[in-house]
């Protein structure tokens, strides 16, 4: 059973930065495509960013493109989300997720097999 644990969330002022981490255990991290999703209060879960097994391909939601960067370190079983120029609309619980199938679907949350418990990011204006 794969377990994912996020960390790095917190309270930050608009324009600030945070770096989220997600550590995987119980499986072969390098075999999984990884994604970050978020869910604001009263909103549906939405795609943020995704990265392939090797890290060679990344995808981003238009709302975060140019501000957020997803990366991974397979030696550390960890995926990161560097978030810069944060805005109040980025406030949400952020989840990492692992997709074990060969096909890389990036933004379709229904294709992900394992999820972390989430970490809260709050951006004040």
C-alpha positions in Angstrom: 0.0 0.0 0.0 1.4 3.3 -1.1 1.3 6.1 1.5 1.7 9.8 0.6 2.4 12.5 3.2 2.4 16.1 2.3 4.1 18.9 4.3 5.0 22.6 3.8 1.7 24.3 3.9 1.0 27.3 6.0 -0.1 30.9 6.1 1.6 33.4 3.7 1.0 36.9 2.5 0.0 37.6 -1.1 3.1 37.6 -3.3 4.9 35.2 -1.0 6.2 31.7 -1.7 5.8 28.2 -0.2 7.3 24.9 -1.1 5.2 21.8 -0.6 6.7 18.3 -0.3 5.1 14.9 -0.6 7.0 11.8 0.6 5.9 8.4 -0.7 6.4 5.1 1.1 5.3 1.5 0.6 5.9 1.3 -3.1 8.2 2.1 -6.0 8.1 5.9 -6.3 10.0 6.0 -9.5 7.2 3.9 -11.2 4.5 6.5 -10.5 3.3 9.6 -12.3 2.7 12.2 -9.6 0.2 15.1 -9.4 -0.8 17.9 -7.2 -4.5 18.9 -6.8 -6.2 21.4 -4.6 -9.6 22.0 -3.1 -10.8 25.3 -1.8 -13.6 25.7 0.7 -16.9 25.0 -1.1 -15.1 24.2 -4.4 -14.4 21.1 -6.3 -11.0 19.5 -6.4 -9.0 20.9 -9.2 -5.8 20.0 -11.0 -2.7 22.0 -10.2 0.4 20.2 -11.7 1.6 16.8 -12.7 4.9 15.1 -13.6 5.8 11.9 -15.3 7.8 9.1 -13.7 11.2 10.3 -14.9 10.3 14.0 -14.5 10.8 14.6 -18.2 7.3 15.9 -18.8 5.3 18.4 -16.6 1.9 19.9 -17.0 0.2 22.8 -15.2 -3.2 24.3 -14.8 -3.4 27.7 -16.6 -4.1 29.4 -13.3 -0.7 28.5 -11.9 1.5 28.4 -15.0 4.5 30.5 -14.6 4.1 30.7 -10.8 4.3 27.1 -9.7 6.9 24.4 -10.5 6.5 20.7 -9.9 9.6 18.6 -9.5 10.6 15.2 -8.1 13.6 13.5 -6.6 13.2 9.7 -7.1 16.2 9.0 -4.9 14.3 10.7 -2.0 10.8 9.3 -3.0 9.6 12.9 -3.0 7.6 15.2 -5.2 7.7 19.0 -4.7 5.5 21.9 -5.6 7.3 25.3 -5.5 4.7 28.0 -5.3 5.7 31.6 -6.0 3.7 34.8 -6.3 0.9 33.3 -4.3 -2.5 35.0 -4.4 -5.6 34.7 -2.1 -7.3 32.5 -4.8 -4.6 29.9 -4.3 -5.9 29.3 -0.8 -6.9 25.6 -0.6 -6.0 22.2 0.8 -3.3 20.8 -1.5 -3.1 17.1 -2.1 -0.5 15.0 -3.8 -1.5 11.9 -5.7 0.1 8.9 -7.4 -0.9 7.3 -10.7 0.4 3.7 -11.1 -0.8 3.0 -14.6 1.6 3.2 -17.5 -0.5 5.9 -19.2 0.1 9.5 -18.0 -3.2 11.3 -17.7 -1.9 14.4 -15.8 -5.1 16.3 -15.0 -7.8 13.6 -14.6 -8.0 13.1 -10.8 -10.1 10.0 -11.3 -7.1 8.2 -12.8 -4.9 8.6 -9.7 -4.7 5.7 -7.3 -3.3 7.0 -4.1 -3.8 10.3 -2.3 -2.2 12.1 0.6 -4.1 13.6 3.5 -3.6 17.2 2.3 -1.9 20.3 3.6 -3.5 23.6 4.0 -2.2 26.7 2.2 -3.7 30.0 3.2 -2.8 33.2 1.4 -3.8 36.5 3.0 -4.3 39.7 1.1 
